[in-house]
Amino acid sequence: MKPTTIRLPVETLQRIEALVGSRRIASFIREAVQAELRRREKEAGEDHANGEP
């Protein structure tokens, strides 16, 4: 893995921490990013299958 710095609104970070705890924030963000990438890649594939560029 490559370390990366991101900036999040304080409220967003507080919401994540409330759900998963302070020790699981990085893991939560990794999982959320992976899920969003899969969703968008699937969506992009469906767009191409429907003839959209």
N, CA, C and O of each residue as an XYZ file, in Angstrom:
212
protein
N       0.842     -1.181      0.000
C       0.000      0.000      0.000
C       0.880      1.234      0.000
O       1.998      1.230      0.514
N       0.351      2.271     -0.582
C       1.047      3.547     -0.618
C       0.309      4.536      0.287
O      -0.897      4.721      0.129
N       0.999      5.167      1.222
C       0.342      6.156      2.084
C      -0.168      7.345      1.275
O       0.492      7.814      0.348
N      -1.340      7.816      1.640
C      -1.966      8.956      0.970
C      -2.625      9.840      2.019
O      -3.210      9.351      2.985
N      -2.521     11.130      1.816
C      -3.168     12.070      2.723
C      -4.432     12.596      2.060
O      -4.412     13.009      0.901
N      -5.529     12.576      2.803
C      -6.779     13.152      2.303
C      -7.305     14.139      3.330
O      -6.955     14.074      4.509
N      -8.135     15.040      2.879
C      -8.776     16.004      3.766
C     -10.266     15.723      3.765
O     -10.899     15.617      2.715
N     -10.807     15.606      4.965
C     -12.234     15.359      5.121
C     -12.814     16.426      6.028
O     -12.135     16.911      6.933
N     -14.057     16.794      5.795
C     -14.711     17.695      6.742
C     -14.726     17.043      8.132
O     -14.860     15.826      8.250
N     -14.592     17.844      9.152
C     -14.569     17.341     10.529
C     -15.813     16.499     10.807
O     -15.723     15.438     11.426
N     -16.957     16.963     10.356
C     -18.203     16.225     10.596
C     -18.154     14.832      9.974
O     -18.622     13.868     10.579
N     -17.597     14.720      8.781
C     -17.494     13.420      8.116
C     -16.607     12.486      8.920
O     -16.958     11.327      9.141
N     -15.480     12.977      9.351
C     -14.567     12.166     10.149
C     -15.221     11.736     11.466
O     -15.046     10.600     11.906
N     -15.957     12.624     12.078
C     -16.661     12.290     13.321
C     -17.712     11.206     13.091
O     -17.882     10.312     13.920
N     -18.405     11.290     11.976
C     -19.423     10.280     11.652
C     -18.781      8.913     11.445
O     -19.297      7.903     11.922
N     -17.651      8.881     10.731
C     -16.948      7.618     10.506
C     -16.471      7.050     11.841
O     -16.666      5.869     12.128
N     -15.849      7.899     12.647
C     -15.331      7.456     13.935
C     -16.448      6.932     14.842
O     -16.251      5.964     15.575
N     -17.604      7.564     14.790
C     -18.740      7.114     15.607
C     -19.203      5.720     15.180
O     -19.663      4.939     16.014
N     -19.086      5.408     13.900
C     -19.516      4.107     13.395
C     -18.503      2.998     13.642
O     -18.872      1.886     14.021
N     -17.206      3.307     13.422
C     -16.203      2.238     13.413
C     -15.137      2.371     14.492
O     -14.358      1.440     14.697
N     -15.082      3.502     15.183
C     -14.041      3.715     16.174
C     -12.799      4.339     15.560
O     -12.596      4.279     14.347
N     -11.983      4.929     16.393
C     -10.818      5.675     15.890
C      -9.750      4.773     15.282
O      -8.954      5.235     14.464
N      -9.715      3.511     15.657
C      -8.673      2.613     15.141
C      -9.029      1.991     13.793
O      -8.193      1.326     13.182
N     -10.249      2.196     13.326
C     -10.677      1.575     12.059
C     -11.003      2.586     10.971
O     -11.593      2.228      9.952
N     -10.629      3.831     11.173
C     -10.955      4.880     10.196
C     -10.299      4.588      8.845
O     -10.974      4.626      7.816
N      -9.010      4.302      8.832
C      -8.306      4.046      7.561
C      -8.903      2.847      6.836
O      -9.088      2.879      5.619
N      -9.201      1.798      7.581
C      -9.795      0.604      6.989
C     -11.159      0.924      6.380
O     -11.475      0.476      5.277
N     -11.960      1.698      7.105
C     -13.270      2.089      6.607
C     -13.139      2.866      5.300
O     -13.871      2.605      4.345
N     -12.213      3.814      5.255
C     -12.033      4.639      4.054
C     -11.567      3.771      2.891
O     -12.052      3.938      1.772
N     -10.633      2.845      3.131
C     -10.186      1.937      2.058
C     -11.351      1.135      1.508
O     -11.517      1.026      0.294
N     -12.171      0.566      2.412
C     -13.318     -0.235      1.982
C     -14.338      0.607      1.215
O     -14.892      0.156      0.212
N     -14.580      1.817      1.682
C     -15.547      2.690      1.012
C     -15.066      3.074     -0.386
O     -15.857      3.111     -1.328
N     -13.787      3.356     -0.519
C     -13.236      3.723     -1.829
C     -13.320      2.528     -2.777
O     -13.701      2.685     -3.937
N     -12.968      1.342     -2.295
C     -13.044      0.149     -3.141
C     -14.485     -0.101     -3.600
O     -14.722     -0.422     -4.765
N     -15.428      0.045     -2.694
C     -16.836     -0.167     -3.052
C     -17.294      0.848     -4.089
O     -18.009      0.498     -5.028
N     -16.891      2.089     -3.926
C     -17.292      3.125     -4.889
C     -16.646      2.894     -6.248
O     -17.280      3.117     -7.280
N     -15.395      2.452     -6.262
C     -14.736      2.136     -7.535
C     -15.462      1.004     -8.252
O     -15.705      1.086     -9.456
N     -15.808     -0.051     -7.519
C     -16.554     -1.159     -8.139
C     -17.881     -0.670     -8.704
O     -18.259     -1.041     -9.816
N     -18.591      0.162     -7.943
C     -19.886      0.675     -8.390
C     -19.737      1.478     -9.665
O     -20.494      1.294    -10.618
N     -18.756      2.371     -9.677
C     -18.584      3.226    -10.859
C     -18.084      2.441    -12.061
O     -18.501      2.707    -13.188
N     -17.198      1.477    -11.837
C     -16.720      0.654    -12.951
C     -17.849     -0.178    -13.534
O     -17.948     -0.340    -14.750
N     -18.701     -0.706    -12.660
C     -19.864     -1.468    -13.139
C     -20.790     -0.562    -13.936
O     -21.269     -0.934    -15.007
N     -21.038      0.637    -13.402
C     -21.890      1.608    -14.080
C     -21.301      1.987    -15.441
O     -22.032      2.079    -16.427
N     -20.005      2.202    -15.497
C     -19.350      2.554    -16.759
C     -19.471      1.403    -17.763
O     -19.680      1.632    -18.955
N     -19.339      0.178    -17.282
C     -19.493     -0.984    -18.157
C     -20.891     -1.099    -18.696
O     -21.082     -1.456    -19.858
N     -21.879     -0.802    -17.867
C     -23.277     -0.851    -18.325
C     -23.553      0.246    -19.337
O     -24.307      0.039    -20.288
N     -22.947      1.418    -19.139
C     -23.115      2.517    -20.092
C     -22.561      2.130    -21.443
O     -23.176      2.417    -22.469
N     -21.401      1.477    -21.462
C     -20.806      1.057    -22.737
C     -21.635     -0.029    -23.392
O     -21.759     -0.059    -24.617
N     -22.200     -0.914    -22.602
C     -23.038     -1.999    -23.145
C     -24.321     -1.435    -23.754
O     -24.898     -2.041    -24.657
N     -24.766     -0.281    -23.266
C     -25.974      0.353    -23.792
C     -25.684      1.298    -24.934
O     -26.575      2.017    -25.386
N     -24.442      1.307    -25.412
C     -24.083      2.156    -26.544
C     -23.710      3.574    -26.181
O     -23.530      4.408    -27.069
N     -23.589      3.869    -24.909
C     -23.186      5.206    -24.506
C     -21.671      5.271    -24.418
O     -21.036      4.316    -23.970
N     -21.084      6.382    -24.840
C     -19.623      6.500    -24.813
C     -19.061      6.606    -23.409
O     -17.847      6.711    -23.236
